[in-house]
Amino acid sequence: MLAELNGESSECNKDQKTNTEEKDIRKRKVPASKSVKTKKKKKKQLTESLDEIIGDHDSQKVLEKPKRRRKKKKITDVLAASSPQPGCPADLQKVIEAHYTGKRSVIEMEELSLPDSCFFPSNDLSHSLSSFLKEICPKWVKFCKKHAENKSPLMLIVCSSAYRALELIKLLTTFKGDCKVLKLFAKHIKVEEQIKQLQKGVSHIGVGTPCRMATLLKQDAFNLQALKAVVLDWNWRDKKMRRMVDIPEVRLDMLKLFELGITQSCKTGSTKVALF
C-alpha cells in the first residue's frame, strides 16, 4: 500500500512540474499578434476613459504628438540678408507725414513739409563722410574764413548716439582742417560745459544727438543764423541693424529738432539737409 501511495505522489509531482514548465514556455513565447492586440486594447481603454472625462476632441489632442513650431524670422535677420538701400528726401518726408498726420492741421502739415529744393544730393553709399561733405559743400573753406558769429555753427551732423558721434568726428579729419568741432551729446558732458564752449568763440561744426541739440536750442545756447547744412547720419545701422529713424526716441527727438527752427531755416533757403 505504501509503495502504491508513493508512486501516486511521485506521479502527481511530475504532472505539476510539467504544467509549470508549460506555463513558463507559454509566457515566454507570446505571439506578436497578441501583444499588438493588448496594446490596442490599452489605447482604446485610455481613449474611452479620456473621452468620458474631457471629451472626444480633447482626448485626441492629448494623444497626438505635439507639432514642432517653425522659428519666426526676426527683423534683424531679414535686414541682414537684404541689400542696404540709400536714403532719399522722400524717406524723410514719409517719416514726417507718418508722425504728424492726425495730430496737426492741414496748414501745419504744409509748414512742416520740406520741398525738394531744401535737400542736397543724398549719399549713394559709395562715399566716406569727408568725401561726401566735400561734394555737397565745395566752398567750405571760404565759408569757414568768413564765419565770425558766436553761438552759431555752420554745420550740424545729427546721429543716433554719443558713440557714433565720436566715430564721425574721427572721420572728419580730412574735411575739417582747422575748423572747430563741438561734441553735442549728453554722455559724460554736462549742458553747462557745452554752453560755455559755444560762448567762448566761433564754432564751425557740431556733431551729436538730436536730443542734446534740441535742449541747447531751447536754452538759447546756440542759434541757426549761420547754419548752412544739416547732415543726417541716415544710412548707418547699429548692431541691431537699426537706422537712427528706426529708434523711436531718436526719431522723435530729430523731428523736435526740425520743428525748433531747422524746417523754417530750410524754407528760407539759408540751410539745406543732406542724408548721409
Secondary structure, 3 states (H helix, E strand, C coil): CHHHHHHHHHHHHHHHHHHHHHHHHHHHCCCHHHHHHHHHHHHHHHHHHHHHHHCHHHHHHHHCCCCCCCCCCCHHHHHHHCCCCCCCHHHHHHHHHHHHECCECHHHHHHHCCCHHHECCCCCCCCCHHHHHHHHCCCHHHHHHHCCCECCCCEEEECCCHHHHHHHHHHCHHHHCCCCEEEECCCCCCHHHHHHHHHHCECCEEEECHHHHHHHHHCCCCCCCCCCEEEECCCCCCCCCCCHHHCHHHHHHHHHHHHHHHHHHHHHCCCEEEEC
